[in-house]
Amino acid sequence: MSQLLEQLRKVVGEGNVVTGQAVHADYTHDETLTAAPVVPLALVLPGSTDEVSEVLTLAAEQRVPVVARGSGTGLSGAAVPRADGILLAFDRMRRIREIDTENQIAVVEPGVTLEQLDAELAPLGLIYPVSPGEQSGSLGGNVATNAGGMRAVRYGVTRHHVLGLEVVLADGRVLRTGGKFVKCSSGYDLTQLLIGSEGTLAVTTEVTVKLQPRFTQSSTVLAPFADLAQVAEAVPHIVHSGVDPSILEYVDVLVMAGITQAAGLDLGIPDDVKARTLAYLVVVLEGMEADRVDEDVQRLGTLLDQLGAIDVYVLPSTSGAQLIAARERAFFVGKAAGCDDLIDAVLPRASIPDYLARLAVLATEHGALVTGCGHIGDGNVHVTVFQPDDERRHALMHAAFELAVSSGGAISGEHGIGTAKLPYFLEMQDPVAVDLMRAIKQVFDPSGILGPERVLGVPLVGDGHGGRPA
Ligand SMILES: Cc1cc2nc3c(=O)[nH]c(=O)nc-3n(C[C@H](O)[C@H](O)[C@H](O)COP(=O)(O)OP(=O)(O)OC[C@H]3O[C@@H](n4cnc5c(N)ncnc54)[C@H](O)[C@@H]3O)c2cc1C
């Protein structure tokens, strides 16, 4: 081990290999509720693609597992280190290499955070519209999880914005995919294959993304409803109406109470309306011209009224922005309240009313409390589960995922599989798909050093399974 540490120090520099108690606690976990913190054998902080390549070459030669880490905000356990491995973190690779305003493209290193990129783009009238709730997340982490977030209803998710990648393969070779062009029909699309692979196929060292013009006008509409099913049923109508919301979220009454209280936010909803409300729809409309946004707000208001909203509120711009910021903190509010796990299932939009109703029944059967909010415009629910008993909670999670899959959905809409959802994924995913994914993993990473046991349960070669998938 001391020889490996010596070799790593030669590659990245003395101060950029950290071990033992010197590893800050932040690096020992991500934000997953169910994964225990782990101190890595070595925290390694490369400063360039060449250094990443040399580190991976050493790791492959010595069969040392490598877990890549961006900002550690992930919710799947995939960035939690291994005690016998390298944690490769990108704190030193945070340069924005290029903002090409003519082609509306940015080229960034993997450690660049969303808030950092946004601060550079705002003065240029541009935006990178993918907006997972945690703005401290890195672009490398976003690519690895195919991050989504509130704006996916209008703009899509990370994979719809990444044009190219530079990655280092498990054997140290550097691969470039795609580029500064928006379409390509030249062989297999390796960019898309790598997006969402949660650090198990390659390590990203550069990301090329497309940008959008930044809207100057915005309006936030809040509609309370007397029941959750009505909220969910309203969503397809809003999507079909053509108002093209940038954000279309549902927030149930418990979550709304929690997030507004935590943010000290009074939205001015009368008490008698609050008393009749079980869930809210939050809709943000944006555009370049105030008149057109106002017109759409009017149309939306009429529609919400027809769809059974108790009332419709157009929030003042400050409250609107504060509500969106408060919604982004919903995870931490649930965590502070002691929630035990999180469901991030995705479904066909029209199946959500039935899913939420049946989930409530399942929760009662398993003695759990479930509360929720989510990106309902793209069929993605985020349900917080309160059931401290492991066995009962696992039974509920199993039933909830099974219900999502049998309703035509998937286990995770955006947080990923990692370790947290692995048993459910392996049981419920089409076995042919799992076989193919494992074959792809074998081609990219024959020794299994990248994120062992994550996503597909493939161990490090020689790690007790004889190199075969677990
Ligand atoms: C409050 C809160 C709200 C959130 N809201 C959303 C949301 O709305 N939508 C959403 O999609 N997610 C959301 N997330 C989850 C999280 O922010 C995203 O998963 C994000 O993409 C993780 O980025 P990160 O830099 O923190 O990655 P990490 O947590 O560090 O890592 C995540 C994965 O990426 C891999 N990885 C990191 N860097 C690299 C690299 N350079 N090369 C290869 N693999 C790499 C890791 O190995 C791991 O598999 C939320 C999290 C929190 C805490």
The ligand as a Gaussian input file, in Angstrom:
#p B3LYP/6-31G(d) Opt

LIG

0 1
 C      -31.109000      18.691000      -1.892000
 C      -30.851000      17.844000      -3.089000
 C      -31.684000      17.970000      -4.182000
 C      -31.451000      17.201000      -5.322000
 N      -32.278000      17.353000      -6.384000
 C      -32.047000      16.651000      -7.497000
 C      -32.891000      16.812000      -8.627000
 O      -33.843000      17.564000      -8.597000
 N      -32.587000      16.095000      -9.727000
 C      -31.527000      15.240000      -9.793000
 O      -31.295000      14.646000     -10.834000
 N      -30.720000      15.056000      -8.739000
 C      -30.956000      15.728000      -7.594000
 N      -30.148000      15.550000      -6.508000
 C      -29.059000      14.563000      -6.581000
 C      -27.687000      15.145000      -6.985000
 O      -27.612000      16.508000      -6.828000
 C      -27.353000      14.755000      -8.398000
 O      -27.305000      13.353000      -8.454000
 C      -26.027000      15.294000      -8.924000
 O      -25.932000      14.964000     -10.287000
 C      -24.815000      14.727000      -8.207000
 O      -23.685000      15.509000      -8.559000
 P      -22.382000      15.443000      -7.647000
 O      -21.332000      16.263000      -8.276000
 O      -22.711000      15.782000      -6.247000
 O      -22.018000      13.911000      -7.790000
 P      -21.532000      12.872000      -6.683000
 O      -22.570000      12.677000      -5.641000
 O      -20.176000      13.238000      -6.221000
 O      -21.454000      11.566000      -7.574000
 C      -22.603000      11.046000      -8.188000
 C      -22.190000       9.964000      -9.180000
 O      -21.370000      10.539000     -10.178000
 C      -20.126000       9.851000     -10.274000
 N      -19.136000      10.839000     -10.678000
 C      -18.886000      12.048000     -10.127000
 N      -17.951000      12.692000     -10.823000
 C      -17.583000      11.877000     -11.836000
 C      -16.646000      11.966000     -12.903000
 N      -15.882000      13.032000     -13.099000
 N      -16.531000      10.905000     -13.745000
 C      -17.299000       9.796000     -13.598000
 N      -18.200000       9.669000     -12.606000
 C      -18.340000      10.693000     -11.746000
 C      -19.927000       9.255000      -8.895000
 O      -19.051000       8.149000      -8.929000
 C      -21.354000       8.855000      -8.570000
 O      -21.665000       7.664000      -9.250000
 C      -30.368000      16.292000      -5.349000
 C      -29.532000      16.161000      -4.237000
 C      -29.777000      16.917000      -3.118000
 C      -28.858000      16.762000      -1.948000

